[in-house]
Amino acid sequence: MTAKKTASAYARAGVDIDAKMGALRRARRGIEATFTPGVIGRLGSFGGLFRSPGAGQILVASTDGVGTKIKVACAAGRHDTVGGDIVNHCVNDILVQGAEPLFFMDYIGASKLDPGTLAAILRGLCRACRENGCALLGGETAEMPGVYPPGEYDLVGTIVGRVARRELITGAAIRPGDVILGLPSSGLHTNGYTLARRIVFETAGLKPRDPFPGLKRSVADVLLAVHRSYLAPVRALRRRVAVRGLAHITGGGFADNIERVLPAGRCAVIDRSAWTPPPLFRFLAEAGRVDREEMYRVFNMGIGMVVFVRRADVLAALAALRRAGERAVPIGNVRAAARASVELAN
């Protein structure tokens, strides 16, 4: 008769090393499938290795997290989308400077890591890395009972990309008369969830499996829609016209994010009548009694990325985006001003 294995003292205290390492071993094939030609060495080393991009190239790096969207994933018991959220969010953040991703590294922290949850997160990370041509070079999984609430976790990512110095986008070339194009979002992306959760779950009293008001999808489907990557359409656009500036509409909404890319003396005027926010945002505004200005400060309102192009390039830009499967719409223009600023009109 085989003796039953006794749990280690560390496992009894709340950290099961064997369970974590088993989940990571099972994810090995998926992780290695993200490796690009730049990867050097093997999975599991203390540091990930990647070839230098070469002369004339600038490295661009960014770190971000999924935020309280994770609480929706935990409530719904669905963890295969948040990995895509963090990869795509980080891809977009370096894309606004013209960079293409090289590699990504993740941090997953929890009170106790459930192997099934960890496997689902890693599947999402691997899928998004493959879709963006980005190597999942390494990461960290940490169990810290007493730091994180039981049953919850945190997910953070760091991305490194490259851009040729001559192709770097800084926004310095934005000038009066330029047109601003809006690229649609897939939903809330990864921002505004603290307010959205309060409205949906507390004020409206909805549950993850309930139908979302006005939509044919469940609350979980709507709130866990994956944050889009704009890499492919922007790449296609740049092959056709010169992009003068890009802004990823994340925390801070339109005003804060667009202002970050404007040079001195430029005002971006956003025409809010140029598009209709999806029903999700109308529900949040009405059910939560959130005023219009705050909605545009907290949420993306259906526009996840804005692009600045010369007026003469608008038709070519729209055609290039359309061929890439993107439904872009002109949402504003640039005028001279005393300082860098954003005006939300109409």
N, C-alpha and C positions, 0 to 999 in steps of 0.2 A: 504493500500500500504506500503510495507516494505522500510524503508529508506536505501539508499545506504551507506555502511560503508565507512567512511572517512579514508584515509591512515594516519598513524601516522606521526608525525614530523620526526621521525628517518627514516621511510620508504621514505618520500619525500626527505630526505638528501642522500638517497642511500643505506640504510641498512634495509631490510625487515625481521625482526625477525620471523614473522608468517610464511613466505614462507620457510625459512630455517628449522624451527622447524617442519613444516608439512612434508617436505621431509625426515627429520630424523625419524619421527614417522612412515612413510610409509616403511622405510628401516629396522625397528626394527626386523621383523621376519627373514629377511636374515642375519642380524648381529647375532642374538641369535642362528641361525643354525650353526654358527662357534664355539660356545662355547664347550670347551672340559671339561673333569671331573675336571681339575684344577681350573676352574673359580669359584670364590666365589662372592656372592652378585648379584646385578642386573644391568642391563644396565641403564645408565643415572646418576650414582653416580659421584661425583667429581673426584674420583680416581678409577681405575680398580683394582680389587683384584684377586690374584692368589696364590695358595698354594706353599709353598717353596718346591723345588724339593728334598730336603733331604740331608743327610750326604754323603760326597764323591762326590757331584755334584758341578760343576762350572757353574756359569751363564755367558753367552756370549751375548753381546748386540752390535747392530749396527744401525746406522741411515744413510739414503740416500734419494735422490730425483730422480724424473723422468727426470728432466732437460728439455731441449728445445724440447724433443719429444712431450711435451704437445702442442707446437705450431702447430705440424702436426695434432694432434687430434682436435685442434680448427679449423684449416683450413678445415679438412675433415668433421667436425661436428660429430665425433665419439669419445665417451668418455668411452666406456665399456671395453677397453683393458688396459688403463694406470694403473688402480688399480691392475691388475694382474702383470704388469711390476714392480711396486714398492715392492709388496709382494715377488715375486720370486727373485728379485735382493737382497733383504735383507736376504732371506732364504739362498741364495748361499753364501753371505758374511760370515755368521756364520758357514755354512757348512764346509768351508775350515779349520776350527779348530775342526771339528768333532761334532759340536753341532746340535741338533734337535730343531726346533722351539717350543716355548711354547705359546707366545702371541705376537700380533702385535698392534701398535697404529699408527694412521694416523693424518696428518695435511693437511687440504685443505684451502688455502687462496685465496681470489679473491676480485676484486673490487665490484662485485655483484654476488652472487651465484644463478645461474639459477636452479630451482628445478629439471628440467629434466636432466641437466648435472650432478648435484650432485647425483641423483638417479643412473645414469649410472656408475659413478665412484664407488659408493658404491657397485653396483652389481659386478663389477670387483674385488674389494677388497674382498668381501665375497666369491666369487667363488674361488679365489686363496688361501684364508685362509683355506677353506674347503679342497681343494686339497692337501694342505701341512700339514693338521692336526694341524692348528694353530688358536688359538682363536683371533678374532678381539675384543680386550678388551676395546677399547675406542678410543677417538681421539678428534680433535678440528676442527671446521669449523669457519673460520673468514672472515667477509666482511670488507674490508678496502679500500674504495674509495680513490683514490689519491696515493695509494701505488702500487697497481697492475693495469696494463692497462685494460681498459674496454674490456670485452669479453674473457679475459684470466684468468688463475688461476695457482696456484702452488700446487704440491702434494709431500709430504714428508712422510716418514714412519720410525718408530723405531721398531725393533724386539728384543725380548729377548728369548734366547734358553738355553739349558742345555747340558752338556756333563760330563760323569763320568771322574774324574781326570785321571784315568788310560787309558782312550780312547782319551784324548786330542791330537790333531794333531798340531804340531808346526813347522814341517819341519826340526827339529834338527836331525832326523834320516836319512835324505837324504845323500847318499854317492856316490862316483864315481862308475859308472857302472849301476846305476839305470836307468830305462827306463821311459820316459815321454809319457803318453797317452793323446790324445786330444779328447774331447767330443764335438760334433757339436753344433753350435749355431742355433737359429731360424731366425737370421738376424742381424740387428745392435744392438739388445737388447736395452740398454738405454744409449749408449755412442756414441759420434761423431756426434750428430744431428745438431750442429751448422754448421759444414762443410758440412754434407750431405744435409741439407736443402738448403744451398747456391748453391750447385752443381745441385740438382734436380730442384728446383723451380726458381732459378735465371739464372744460366748458361744454363741449358737445357730447361728452360721455360715450364716445365711440370706442370700439375694441378693434384690435388688429385685423380680425377676420370680417368685420362689418363692411358692407359696401360703402365706398366713399361717396358722400353726397354729390349728385350731379354727374358721377362717372360710373363706368361699367367695370371698375376694378375695385379690389378690396383696399382698405386703409393701408394694410401692410404693403401691397403692390405699389400704391401711389407714393408712400413715404420712403420706401426703400428703392425706388427707381435709381439706377446707377448714375452717378455724376458722369456726364459726357466727357470724352476726350475730343478736343478740336484739332488734334495734330494732323489728321489726314486732310480735312478740308482746307486748313490754313496752308499746308504744304502745297496743295494743288493751286491755291490762290496765288501764292508767291511765285509760282512758275509762270504766271500770266501777267501779274502787275506788281508794282512796288508797294509794299505795305508800309505805311508811315508810322503806324502805332497800333498797339493791341492792348486791351484791358480785359482781364478775367474778372467777371462780376461775382465776387464771393462776399465774405463778411464785410459790411459797410455799404453794400449795395452799389448803386450807380455813382453817387457823388464821390465817395471816398476812393473807390477803385479807379475811376476814370481820371480823377485829378492827379493820381500818382504818375501818370504817363504824359501829362501835359507840360509843355515848356512854358516859361514865363510869358505873360501877355496873351494867353490863349484861353478862350472860354468854349467848352463843349456844350452845345445846346441840344438837349435830348427832347424830341417831340414824342410825348407819351401817347398821342393819338395815332402814331404810325403803326402800332400793333395792338392786338387785344391780348391781355394776360390770360393764360389758361384758367379754366374753372377752379383749379386748386387754389389759386391766389385770391380769386373772388370769394371763395368760401372762407378762407382764413380772415380776410378783411371784414366780412360781414359777421361771421360767428364770433370772432374775437373782438369786434368793434375797434379795429386798428385803423387809425387814420391813414389817408393816402400817402402822405409824406413819409410816415414811418414805414409803410409797406415797401417803398422804394429804397429805404435805407437798410432794411433788414433782409429783404428777399431779392432774388434776381428777376422776379416778375415775368419769367418766360424768356429772358435773354441772358445767356451764359457767357458770351464773349462779344466784345465790340471791336471793330476793325476800322482804322482810319485810312482812307485812300483819297487820291486827288479826284476832283469832280470829273475830270476828263476820263478817268479810269473806271467810273462806277459801272457802266454797262458791261465792260469786259470782266470786272470783278464779279458781278452778279452771275454772269454766264459761266465763269470758271467754278464758282461755288455750286451753281445748279448742276453742272456736270459731275461734281463731286458728291452729289446727293444732298446738298445743303440748301435749306429754304431761308436764305438771308433776306433781310429787308432794310432799306435805308431808314434810320431812326433819328438822324440829326445831322448837324453840321458844326463847323468851327468858325468862330468870329474873334476879332481882336478884343482884348479886354485889358484892364489895368493889371490883373494878376491871373495866374492859373486858377480856373474855377469851372464849375459845372452848374448849368442851369437846367432844371427840369420844367419844361414848358407844357402847356395844355393839360 
